Amino acid sequence: QVQLVESGGGLVQAGGSLRLSCAASGDIFSGNTMGWYRQAPGKQRELVATITSGTMTNYADSVKGRFTISRDNAKNTVYLQMNSLKPEDTAVYYCNYRYDRFHEYWGHGTQVTVFS
């Protein structure tokens, strides 16, 4: 089992910044991928960004150039720096850990609200 604890969500004005953190603990396998997904009201959960343990990254087109994902493997922690936030970024952000299809876990989510 892997436990994921997210922090850093909140309320911010459009154009502002927030930094999300997600700390993983438990049976951590090297070679995992961690990432962030989000779900807005009435919409499906969608990919925001992922990062492998080798620090290869992948971003949704909607956040490229504004969001940066990073990780500290020694701390089993992944970060999401969100700049130039827009009202359409408002959602619950979920941390994800995936080693393979048998070992995938989700955090409880953290709310990000961007007002104009």
N, C-alpha and C positions, 0 to 999 in steps of 0.2 A: 504494500500500500504506500501511496505517496500523498502527503498532505500539502496543500497549497494555501498560503495566506497572503492575500492581496492588501495593499494599502495605497493611499495617495489620491483617491478620487475626491471629487468635490464640485463646488460651484465656481465658475469662472466666466468672466466676460469674454465675448468674442475677440479674438486676437491675442488672448492670453495664453498662458502655458500651464501645464500640469505634468507631474512625473509620477507614474505608477510603478509600484514595486511588487514583486511576487517572490516569496521565499518558499522553496520546496524542502520538505524533510521526509524522512522515511527511507524506503528501499529505492534509492536513486541509482539508476544504471548510467554509466558513462555512455556517450554516443546518443543521448536523448535530444529531442527537440522541444524547446519551450516557446510559448508564444502568447499572443493576446487575440481574443476575439471579442466582438461586441454585439449586443442585441438592443435595438431601439424598439420602442413600443409598437406593436403591430407588425414587426418585421422579423425575419429569420435571423438567427445568429450568423455573423459573417466574420471572415478572417480580417484581422487588422495587420498583424505582422508576426513572423516566426523567426527563430534563430536556432541554429544547431549548436551542439557543443563545440564544433569547430568554427563557430561564429559566422557561418553562412546565413544570410538574411533573405527574407522574402516579405514584400509589402503589398498591401492592397493599393491599387492605383489611386484611390481616393485620398490616401494619406502620404503618398510618396512626396518627399521634399519637405514634409511638415513634421512627421513622426520619426523617431529613431529608437530602434530596439537594441538593447545591449544585454550582456549577462556577465556575471561574476561566477565562474565555475567553482571557485573555492568556497563560495558562500551558497551555491545552488540557488542563486537569485537572478531573476530577469527583470529588466527595467524597460519602461516605455516613456520616453521623453516626447511630450506632445506640445508642439508649438503652433502658433497661428491657428488656434482652435476656432471652429465654426459651429454655429448652432446645430448643424447636421451631424456633428460628432457626438451629440448628446445620446447616451446609451449606457447600459450596464456593461462594463468591461470585465471579461472573464479571462483568468490566467489558465493556460493549458500546458500540461506536461505529456509528452508522448514518447514512448520508447518503441513500441510496436502496437499492433491492434489489440493485443491482450493487456497492454500496460499503458492506458491512457487515463488521465485524471483531470478534473476541473476544479477551479476554485469556486468560491461562493459568489464572486462578483463584487465589483465596486462601482458605484454610480458616478458618472461624469455628466454634469449638466453645464451647457454653454449657453449663455443668454446674450442677446444682442442689445 
